[in-house]
Amino acid sequence: MTGPDDFTPRLGRIRDVGKAGGKRVHTQLRRAVARLKKSGKKSAFTGKRYGAGGAARTRARTSRHLARQRVRRVVVKVHIARAGKSGPGVYRAHIGYIQRDGVERDGSGGRLYDREREDLDAKKFLERSENDRHQFRIIVSPEHGAALGDLKPAIREFMAQIEKDTGRRLDWIAVDHHNTGHPHTHIVIRGRDARMKDIVIAKDYLMHGLREAAEDIVTSRLGPRRDLEILRARHSEIDKDRFTGIDRELERAMSDGRVIIARAQNEAGRFERHLTLARLRHLKTLGLAEPAGPDEWTMKAGWSETLRDMGRRGDIIRTLSREHGQRRNFSYAETLAPDAAPLVGIVLDSGPEDELRDTRYVLMEDFDGRAWHVPAAALDQTNAPPAGAVVEVRRSPAEPRRADRTIAEIAERSGGLWSDALHAEADPGATSEYRLAHKRRLEALRRAGIVERNADGAWDVPEDFLERSAAYEGRRASGLSLRTLSWMSLERQASLKADTWLDSAAANHPGLAPQRAARLAFLRREGLLAPGKDSFTDSQRAELRRSEREGAQARQASSSGRQAVSMRVGDRFDGRLEGHVNLAQGRMAIIGNEIAFVLVPWRDTLGRQIGRRLTIEQAARGIGWTIGPERQRGLSR
């Protein structure tokens, strides 16, 4: 063919060759087929605005007359706490915690108040909450809380606005905290209204509406942010080792791990460009970003999560400095290598990590004198060890959740996609609630940058999904576990006529030489060890354990006026779980009724059952126990 438009084709380099190229084409075809199989129905109901406050949030968002940057910043955190199997004990513990000593300006305990009264007694509120299935916990922390002075008027106005938005009269209490550099308020709202109906508040309102209401109130009281305040606040974000507002904008602008910084068209644009580039240069020093051209940067995978982790650690450092001074440096247990040997040491202290969920971190010192911060995720909060206890911290392998494996299996069949329809097709027996749980899991992983949600509602699942979800789970749960080896301090163990952890081979550490020497001297002085001997025989251990247990029974019988019962094979005992007693041989549960009680070895699963009625039965292999009407299989030995 010839003519005025003649051309010579020039073939480029062949890119997809061999097996890998064929596999990619096959994957793309499967994705296309999977999308075609989706119906053209409207997007599914999300429930974001279901419940009280949903419509109010939409109205509030459209009625704001100030630009976003002019509004005073307020951090609002929300948690819905459920009674669950533990009953109202979780409510009692939380209110006791937010009233703890040291939260007021003068160092005293927190004072409860409500819409009208102050210095309230929590007892009546707890009695009203006795049968509530859930409660709302809110922390309100204004950026300029100190400028407000007394927080109570603003909080009462905030709660009145929530009642107006939800159309409910709420039963609530609050307490102000002034023990940090940022005054803040804890609010607890009952999960039932005056008509004893469960309160359901729209997710969208909880996530955004509460913050917007608080910001509007603080802005009305302090006035809008001035230009100089805005500039200073934005500029201060440049070298912060935490996730900032600039980072949030970078995250929104990012595509395929890259971000392009547009050329400025005006003065405001030049200022924003300067801020963004300065921030990227700081992220480069942290190893989280690299320039890829004059206006293009490549972000390291997981950069935003790394910044959030750095922010959390910075918060920890400030908390430790405030509560423990600058007397020592702390290492982070979560930085231990996967193959690191377990840490064994004593508990120095514990402190709040998440005030909404009542979780606490632990500070421990190993026997080489190094201090470690152990995050709350490594602890069973119902069995947190006291100061002085001997503990072991070890790495636990990070694994994906079972839901992640299901998602990966469906994505493998569907060309890297997951959707509700694809899940239902792959597993016809899966209920809508079960599939919704997987969708929620994907939403959490989306926020971590692991998966992406498409406009049609399907989810793109990467080929390395299981590895990345396992790593995410390891970061989230810290990949650590803490076990209490002895509930008693080394000092107390040194002078006990009992079989202690200090007597075990595990305590043969050079750092424990003084304690071991003091222990041996005591045992020889008391005639429990013959000269030249440095350990008990098996029969001595058994006798010391029996004697210690009988002594604990005698003390409990004397203090309660009840009879101690010794369990034999086949015996049953009905009573309430009253608490526990810590012995050298381990923690013992106290189960009692009006006339008698029994001491049995503690199980970690009992931590949330205090006050509940249960039945125990002595079997040949251990003790079986029943909580409430349902049988819980398990043996204590």
Sequence and secondary structure as in RCSB ss.txt:
>XXXX:A:sequence
MTGPDDFTPRLGRIRDVGKAGGKRVHTQLRRAVARLKKSGKKSAFTGKRYGAGGAARTRARTSRHLARQRVRRVV
VKVHIARAGKSGPGVYRAHIGYIQRDGVERDGSGGRLYDREREDLDAKKFLERSENDRHQFRIIVSPEHGAALGD
LKPAIREFMAQIEKDTGRRLDWIAVDHHNTGHPHTHIVIRGRDARMKDIVIAKDYLMHGLREAAEDIVTSRLGPR
RDLEILRARHSEIDKDRFTGIDRELERAMSDGRVIIARAQNEAGRFERHLTLARLRHLKTLGLAEPAGPDEWTMK
AGWSETLRDMGRRGDIIRTLSREHGQRRNFSYAETLAPDAAPLVGIVLDSGPEDELRDTRYVLMEDFDGRAWHVP
AAALDQTNAPPAGAVVEVRRSPAEPRRADRTIAEIAERSGGLWSDALHAEADPGATSEYRLAHKRRLEALRRAGI
VERNADGAWDVPEDFLERSAAYEGRRASGLSLRTLSWMSLERQASLKADTWLDSAAANHPGLAPQRAARLAFLRR
EGLLAPGKDSFTDSQRAELRRSEREGAQARQASSSGRQAVSMRVGDRFDGRLEGHVNLAQGRMAIIGNEIAFVLV
PWRDTLGRQIGRRLTIEQAARGIGWTIGPERQRGLSR
>XXXX:A:secstr
  STT          S HHHHHHHHHHHHHHHHHHHHS         TT SBTHHHHHHHHHH  S GGGS  EE
EEEEEEE GGGTTHHHHHHHHHHT TT STTS    EE SS EEE HHHHHHHTTT SEEEEEEEEETTHHHH S
 HHHHHHHHHHHHHHHT    EEEEEE SSSS EEEEEEESB TTS B  B HHIIIIIHHHHHHHHHHHHH   
 HHHHHHHHHHTTT SS  HHHHHHHHH BTTEEE    SSHHHHHHHHHHHHHHHHHHHTTSEEEEETTEEEE 
TTHHHHHHHHHHHHHHHHHHHHHHTTS  EEEGGGS TT   EEEEEEEEEEEETTTTEEEEEEEETTS EEEE 
GGGS GGG   TT EEEEEE      HHHHHHHHHHHHTTSEE HHHHHHH TT  HHHHHHHHHHHHHHHHTTS
 EE TTS EE  TTHHHHHHHHHHHHSTTEEEEEEESS HHHHHT SS  GGGSGGG  GGGHHHHHHHHHHHHH
TTSS TT  S  HHHHHHHHHHHHHHHHHHHHHHHT EE    TT EEEEEEEEEEEETTEEEEEEE SSEEEEE
E  GGGTT TT EEEEEE SSSEEEEETTEEEEEEE 
